[in-house]
Amino acid sequence: MIGRSCHGTLYKAVLQSGHVLAVKWLKEGIAKGRKEFAREMTKLGSIKHPNLVSLQGYYWGPREYEKMLISNYIDAPCLSLYFNEPDAQNLPILNLDDRYRIAVDIACCLSYLHNERAIPHGNLKSTNILLEPPAMKRPLLTDYSLHRLMTSSGTAEQVLTAGALGYRPPEFCSTSKPCPSLKSDVYAFGVILLELVTGKCSAEMILGSSGEAVDLTEWVSLLCVENRCIECVNWQILNNSDDLVKVAEDMIQVALRCILPADERPDMKSVVDDLTLIAAAL
């Protein structure tokens, strides 16, 4: 066993051939009926992208609790480790250039899902982004579109988990049955972009200038309104280069557009375009 999530328990499985798989054993009662589950799995398994850990198959056993999702095992740290004591994990340093490239790759993968496949990732968070070794600079998105396999209660639990970690968009608070969408993906991407630039975890409560504890999005938004955007930037990732300050600030501005109210958020294609424009300064 290598991990647990709102969906179930994740195992590393080694076949006799030496091939290594990741097997997610789903929690009992969260999967849809067999026919609909199989139809969705066929659709999700056909999705391939260089920045996506694709589903390879599934197992539907005779007992209610025997439902598993199968993908290739990737021995790689998740992005969230870089916001939670990276020194303790002995991880290589990611400078701003690295973080920018990671953000662009994530945005391009989401744009592919949204525009080529017309489905949201639905569970975007830094723990579901692996950084491929040895360079740790190519992001691989996992757990994509699993809400399509889940009952409404399973989806609700996924959304609650996202909320606790700081990735849930505000519009989900006003509905009894929130469902992942293209717009909620954009919001979650904006939060991840803020994590990359600030070096802070989305679930972290930060002491604001008024002395009150605020979350990451509130903290950045308040500072930027006061024209203190530069105070949000993690200076350790700038390599003492003043030229990169503008890049960091531009990335924050893209992130702030992503966390606007749902009807004002850009689509992922526009986000990719906005990020691409920043490259000239790198």
GIFEN-V639099 format. One line per field, one symbol per residue. phi: phi as a letter, one per 40 degrees, with the letter a starting at -180 (. if undefined). A space follows every 10 residues. Layout:
phi=???
This chain:
phi=.bibaccibb bcbbcccgcb bbbcccccgb cccdccdccc cccccccbad bbcccciabb cccdccbbbb accbcaccdc ccbbfccccf cccbccddcc cccccccccc ccccccbfbc cgacaccbbc bccccgbbcb cbfcfccccb cccccccccc cccccgbccc cccbbcbcbd accccccccd ccccccccgb cccccbcccc gccbcdccdc dcccccfbdc ccccccccff bcccdccccc ccccccccbc ddcbcccccc cdccccccdc cc
